Amino acid sequence: MQKLKTIQHKVGSPLVSMGPIRLRQPLPTEGVAMVDPFLLLHHYGPYAISPFNNPFDLGPHPHRGFEPITLLFKGEQFHRDSLGNEMLVKAGDVQWTTAGRGIIHAEGPSKEFVERGGELEGIQLWLNLPAEKKMMPANYQHVKKEDIPVIENEDKTIALNVIAGSQGDVTGHIKTQTEVNVFTVNTKDAGKMLVDLPMNHESLVYLLDGEVMVNDEVTLKKGATQMLTFHHDGTAIAITAKQESTLLVLSGKPIKEKVASWGPYVMNTQTEIMEALRDYQKGKMGYLY
């Protein structure tokens, strides 16, 4: 029988302001600076988007040294970047950008979605890159909802979507630069599922909506404890559904390197941050208008 990972931290999901946007930020938060290699987790929405209310329209901005990932749960977003990609991201889709040595991108609700109105909700995740890959060529991957492999529990009340990494003999379509697992979980009704996670991985579970119990020990509920992190002492976690719920499950082999960050750049030293600022100003990360 698999040994369950024991819980390390119990964390809420406080609201923070990012310009005109109010969103939830469980990582980093008080007592948890990062869950190596995961640097930041922003849960935005659900926002009621309309022609009169569209705060989540992010114009062109650069990134270097990490992988910004968007998992969209509701609505539509339009992505553009300096590599020439233009992509409509729909609910259930995932966009995985490897910033590497530099990329400029813009994203926001599509014009059609703004015009017809609706709810927008997603996760913005920052995944670190090791020093040896921070200056690799930039890349963009987009996986549609219908192409994401799904694993169900025996009574089909819980579905696990394998976005990156693997669960059993099922592997996600995202090509990763580091050893990571990114899963989303949808529960319909009461039921239980064991999720395998390597013992040497840092790992977390985040609840977007609903209510579940983890390891028959801690209840996750919106507005209360919404994120758990785990020790390196087991090879699985147990999820017990209480009602219809949505979760994010992450695990990754820690990089264990010094992190220097400033705004949209994540490097290893302050000198490298200054170089990133200079390279962006010189146009070395490309252009996007």
C-alpha positions, 0 to 999 in steps of 0.5 A: 500500500502506498504511503501518503505524503504528510501535510507540511503547510495549510494556506489560505488564498488571500486577495491581492491587488494587481493594478485594476485586478483583484485576484487570489495569491496563495503562492507566495504567501506568509510562511511559504515563499515558494514550492520549488520549482513553483514560484507563483500561483495566481487565481484570477476570477471569476470575473463578469466580463462585458464591454463595460468591465474588462480589467484583465486585458494585459498588453505586451510585456516581457518575461525571461528565465522561467515558464509562465503557464495559463490554465483557463477554466472559464471564458476565452483569452486571446494570446499574442507573442513576439514569436508570431503566435496568435492563439484563442485559448478557450475554457479547459485549454492550457498555454505553456510559455517557455520564456527562456532568454526572452519573450514578449506576450499579450493576453486578455479576453477575446473581443468576441467574448467581451462583446457577448459577455461571460465569466473569466477564470484561470490560473497563472502559474510561474514555473522556474527554469534551472540556470542552464536553461534560463537562456534557452530559446523561447517557446510556446505550447497550446493544448486544447481541452479535448486533447488533454488525457483524462483518468477517472476513478472507479465510480467515475465521480472524479476526473484527473486531467494530465496536462504535464508529466504523468500519472500511471501510464498516462502522459501529458502532451506538454513537453517540459524542461524540468521534471514536473507534474501538472494536473487539474481535478474535477469532482462531480460527487462523493468519491475518492482518488489516489494521486501518485506523486514522486517522493522527491518532488515538492508538491501542492494541492490548490482548491479553486472551488467546491469542497474536498478532503485531503488524506482524510485529514484536512478539508479544503474549502473556498474562503478557508484553507485552499492550498496544502503543501506536502513533505517528501515522505510518501508517494501519493495523496488521497482526495475525497470529494464532498461535492462538485469541486475543481482542484489543481495538483502540482509536483516538481523536482526541486531545482535548489538554486538561488532565485533573483527576481524583479517584475517579469524576470526570474534569474539567479543573480541581480546582475542577470536581472540588470542584463534582462532589463538592458536586453529588453530595452535593446529589443533583444527579446523581440517586439510585439505591438 
